[in-house]
Amino acid sequence: MENNLINCIRERGHRITPLLRSLLDIFNKSEAPMSISDLISALRKKDFSPNKTTLYRQLVQLTQMDILQENIFSDTVKRYCLKYGCHHHHFICRKCGLIKNIKINDCQKITAGMAGELKRQGYAISEHIMTFSGTCKNCLII
């Protein structure tokens, strides 16, 4: 998927910089939405010291291209996750605060049916965001 993603960004007239390539790699491997501080830590592990302004600009650009999705959960921290070619939802643990990307088989059929019903009621749906909350498996053990 990473090559398709890079080609998509190039086709839109954007350069593939080392920072952008590293960001895409981080998001591709991430199992959860990432905050700016999460991204800075992950980039430092890859020997990058990104300027926050440059990083924000890159995130805004990727969000505008529908490559990333910006999420703001109940803790009001902006987090980003890969949107391109990767439809998923989120789970939030109410005990420990864990936020995880989740993929549910057949979920698209359900949400498409819901969107169809809303369209019949006169609404124009452009996207949906679904978040599940409860207790994660680690907190259930405690």
Phi and psi in degrees as a GROMACS rama.xvg file:
@    title "Ramachandran Plot"
@    xaxis  label "Phi"
@    yaxis  label "Psi"
@TYPE xy
-59.8202  -40.4924  GLU-2
-64.1893  -40.6128  ASN-3
-61.2337  -40.9675  ASN-4
-64.7046  -45.2602  LEU-5
-62.5765  -43.7935  ILE-6
-61.6506  -40.7463  ASN-7
-61.3603  -42.6636  CYS-8
-68.0889  -42.1983  ILE-9
-61.8423  -42.5521  ARG-10
-60.8417  -24.6406  GLU-11
-90.1615  8.41259  ARG-12
86.2944  18.1171  GLY-13
-104.425  144.689  HIS-14
-78.0024  147.39  ARG-15
-98.0496  97.9868  ILE-16
-87.5294  163.681  THR-17
-57.0261  -38.5018  PRO-18
-63.1095  -45.8781  LEU-19
-62.5077  -43.9116  LEU-20
-60.2304  -41.9997  ARG-21
-66.7428  -40.9747  SER-22
-60.4225  -46.0545  LEU-23
-61.0712  -39.653  LEU-24
-63.8839  -43.2648  ASP-25
-62.169  -48.387  ILE-26
-65.5058  -36.7879  PHE-27
-63.1069  -32.3719  ASN-28
-94.9766  -10.0713  LYS-29
-75.4374  141.805  SER-30
-103.692  4.0632  GLU-31
-148.959  154.924  ALA-32
-60.2188  145.811  PRO-33
-118.133  135.809  MET-34
-83.0175  172.035  SER-35
-58.8787  -44.3918  ILE-36
-65.3664  -36.1871  SER-37
-61.3957  -43.9559  ASP-38
-66.588  -41.8716  LEU-39
-61.5294  -43.4979  ILE-40
-61.1528  -45.1826  SER-41
-65.1283  -38.3032  ALA-42
-69.0369  -36.5797  LEU-43
-63.1823  -35.4657  ARG-44
-64.6387  -21.8745  LYS-45
-98.6919  17.4824  LYS-46
65.2164  33.1586  ASP-47
-108.401  143.224  PHE-48
-123.183  75.9876  SER-49
-71.7282  144.062  PRO-50
-72.4307  133.312  ASN-51
-58.3131  -38.4352  LYS-52
-63.2681  -43.5414  THR-53
-63.2305  -42.5425  THR-54
-64.0332  -46.7511  LEU-55
-58.4732  -44.7284  TYR-56
-60.2037  -42.7828  ARG-57
-64.6012  -41.2293  GLN-58
-66.1948  -41.0163  LEU-59
-62.2308  -44.9977  VAL-60
-61.4707  -45.3876  GLN-61
-67.45  -32.6681  LEU-62
-69.8833  -41.8352  THR-63
-64.6878  -28.6019  GLN-64
-84.9967  3.07788  MET-65
63.4068  26.5962  ASP-66
-85.2919  -41.6234  ILE-67
-113.311  157.614  LEU-68
-117.722  130.912  GLN-69
-89.7424  131.198  GLU-70
-124.164  138.821  ASN-71
-127.098  110.748  ILE-72
-92.0113  -171.465  PHE-73
-62.9142  -19.5551  SER-74
-82.6316  0.13072  ASP-75
63.3755  15.9837  THR-76
-89.4977  129.197  VAL-77
-71.0498  131.132  LYS-78
-131.733  151.662  ARG-79
-123.904  145.401  TYR-80
-144.933  160.929  CYS-81
-67.1235  129.471  LEU-82
-108.004  -35.1262  LYS-83
-61.0051  118.612  TYR-84
63.9539  20.0186  GLY-85
-147.216  72.6754  CYS-86
-74.2352  124.927  HIS-87
-152.644  172.286  HIS-88
-124.249  -173.734  HIS-89
-129.622  151.208  HIS-90
-120.935  134.345  PHE-91
-122.317  125.315  ILE-92
-81.4359  126.49  CYS-93
-77.0103  -13.6051  ARG-94
-90.782  -52.0152  LYS-95
-104.841  -10.1081  CYS-96
85.0474  4.29077  GLY-97
-54.2965  134.238  LEU-98
-121.332  127.881  ILE-99
-134.961  141.315  LYS-100
-72.7488  135.523  ASN-101
-131.086  143.494  ILE-102
-115.984  130.978  LYS-103
-121.899  122.289  ILE-104
-60.037  143.216  ASN-105
68.3289  1.3004  ASP-106
-64.9408  -34.4105  CYS-107
-64.8598  -33.8931  GLN-108
-63.0409  -42.1821  LYS-109
-66.3048  -48.3823  ILE-110
-68.2911  -33.0174  THR-111
-65.7286  -39.4588  ALA-112
-63.2563  -40.4905  GLY-113
-65.9447  -42.8176  MET-114
-63.4489  -39.1723  ALA-115
-62.2464  -41.7805  GLY-116
-65.3718  -41.7729  GLU-117
-65.1653  -36.4614  LEU-118
-63.3801  -42.2857  LYS-119
-62.0311  -26.9423  ARG-120
-86.5533  1.32803  GLN-121
101.005  9.18673  GLY-122
-97.1718  150.278  TYR-123
-111.688  106.863  ALA-124
-91.773  126.769  ILE-125
-103.752  -27.782  SER-126
-165.292  170.196  GLU-127
-139.028  154.932  HIS-128
-130.605  124.183  ILE-129
-123.977  127.79  MET-130
-126.994  130.752  THR-131
-102.433  142.497  PHE-132
-130.773  153.485  SER-133
170.132  -140.999  GLY-134
-119.478  128.237  THR-135
-73.1885  165.493  CYS-136
-62.5592  -33.3157  LYS-137
-68.5063  -39.4686  ASN-138
-72.3792  -27.6414  CYS-139
-66.1379  -30.007  LEU-140
-73.1385  -33.8722  ILE-141
